[in-house]
Amino acid sequence: MQTAKLTSKGQITLPLKVRQALQLQTGDIVAFVEKEGRFEISNSNELAFQKVRDAFGGEAERLGIRSIEDVVSLVKEYRNGRQ
């Protein structure tokens, strides 16, 4: 279990293990998702990617897209092909 102390301004510092597990970098946005009266903390980029992947109903898997890095690579390939 990891813990963090709440400051008078409502701020916390996420423990290193949590940041690493969520693959968070400086400047990333953290999402707090409520489920059954509890909150889950997640990397908002990963959460958004998951929603997009789900919305495409298997198309991402067909294209071999498994991560945000795969999307970035695909966009770069597309842009290079259009020049």
N, C-alpha and C positions, 0 to 999 in steps of 0.2 A: 504494500500500500504506500502511495506517495501522498504527502500533505503539502499545503501551502498556507501561509499566513495572510489574512486579509488586512490591508492597510485602511486608514481612516477615509481614504478616497475610493475605497471599493476595489482596489487593485491587488492582484496576486502575481507572483512569479511562478510560472510553471516549472516544476522540477525538470532537470536535464533528461531523466529517463522518459518522462512524458513527452517532452519536445522531440526526443529522438524517435520514440514510438510513433508519433504522429507525423514525423518527417517535417517538422516546422522549422522555418528559417526566419531570420529577422525580417519584420515587415509583413509576414503572413497573417492572414485573418483566421481567427479561431471561431468555430461555430458551436453554439450551445443548443442542442436539440432535446426537447422535452418528450419523454416517452413514459407513459404510465406514472406520472408524478415524479420522475427522476430526470436528471439532465445528463446527456452524454456530450463529451467534448470531442470535437473532430476538426481536422484540417478542412477549412471551407473549400479549398481548391479540390481536394479529394472528394468531398461531398458533392460538389457541383459536377465533377467528372462522372461520379457514379450515377447521378440523375440523368445526365446526358446519355451515358452508355445504356441505361435502362430504357430511356425513351426511344432509342434506335433499335430496340428489340432484336439484339443479336448481330446487328450489322457491324458493330465494333469488333466483335470476336471474328467475324468473317474476314475483316480487314487486318486482323492481327493487332488491334489496338488494345493494349492492356494497361497503359499508364498515361499520365499527362505528357511525359516525355515522348511517347509514341505519337500523340496528337501534334506536338510541336514539330517533330520530324516530318510528319505527313504534311503539315502546313508549309514547312520549308521546301519540301519536294515539289509541292504544288506551285509555290511562288517561283521557284527556279525554272519550272517547266513553262511558265507563262511569260518569261522574259525573252 
